[in-house]
Amino acid sequence: MKKSTVKYSKGEIGRVRIVEDFLPSPEQLVLREDNVKVTLSLSQRSVDFFKRAAAKQKVPYQRMIRALVDAYAEKQGAK
């Protein structure tokens, strides 16, 4: 498959409009939470599931498990 190239002209760009920056700063994007290390015994089936799912998303499987537990705790805390 041939990669197409962009061809630029020497003409004027035309009328432009400057927009206000609406994106959050990097500090606002990455909020670090305090985590507590625990030892948890899970079934091999559960670990295999999370490892497969995490590999598809290209994220660590521990992060997926943490997100699941956090979502559960938040949902149960709202009751």
C-alpha positions in Angstrom: 0.0 0.0 0.0 1.5 3.3 -1.1 1.6 6.0 1.5 0.1 9.3 0.3 2.0 12.5 0.8 0.7 15.9 1.6 1.2 18.6 -1.0 1.4 22.1 0.2 0.8 25.1 -2.0 2.4 28.5 -1.8 -1.0 30.3 -1.7 -2.5 32.1 1.2 -4.1 30.2 4.0 -7.2 32.3 4.0 -9.2 33.7 6.9 -8.3 32.1 10.2 -9.8 32.3 13.7 -7.9 31.9 16.9 -9.8 29.8 19.5 -9.3 29.9 23.2 -7.4 27.0 24.7 -10.0 24.6 26.1 -7.8 21.6 27.0 -6.9 20.9 30.6 -3.2 21.2 31.6 -1.1 18.0 31.9 -1.3 18.3 35.7 -5.1 18.2 35.6 -5.1 15.2 33.3 -2.9 12.9 35.5 -4.4 12.8 38.9 -2.3 10.5 41.1 -4.2 8.6 43.7 -2.8 7.2 46.9 -2.8 3.4 46.4 -2.4 0.8 49.1 -0.7 -2.5 48.3 -2.6 -5.6 49.3 -2.2 -9.3 48.8 -5.3 -10.8 47.2 -5.9 -14.4 46.1 -7.9 -14.6 42.9 -8.9 -17.7 40.9 -6.7 -18.5 37.9 -9.7 -18.1 35.7 -10.2 -14.5 36.9 -6.6 -13.6 36.5 -6.5 -15.1 33.0 -9.6 -13.1 32.0 -8.1 -9.8 33.2 -4.8 -10.5 31.5 -6.5 -11.2 28.2 -8.8 -8.2 28.4 -5.9 -5.9 29.5 -3.7 -7.2 26.6 -6.4 -6.2 24.1 -6.5 -2.7 25.6 -2.7 -2.5 26.1 -3.0 -1.7 29.8 -1.7 -3.5 32.9 -4.2 -6.0 34.2 -3.7 -4.8 37.7 -5.0 -1.4 36.6 -8.2 -3.1 35.2 -8.8 -4.9 38.5 -8.2 -1.7 40.5 -10.7 0.1 38.2 -13.3 -2.6 38.8 -12.9 -2.6 42.5 -13.0 1.2 42.6 -16.2 1.3 40.5 -17.8 -1.3 42.8 -16.8 0.6 45.9 -18.1 3.9 44.5 -21.4 2.3 43.5 -21.9 0.6 46.8 -20.9 3.7 48.7 -23.7 5.7 47.0 -26.3 3.5 48.6 
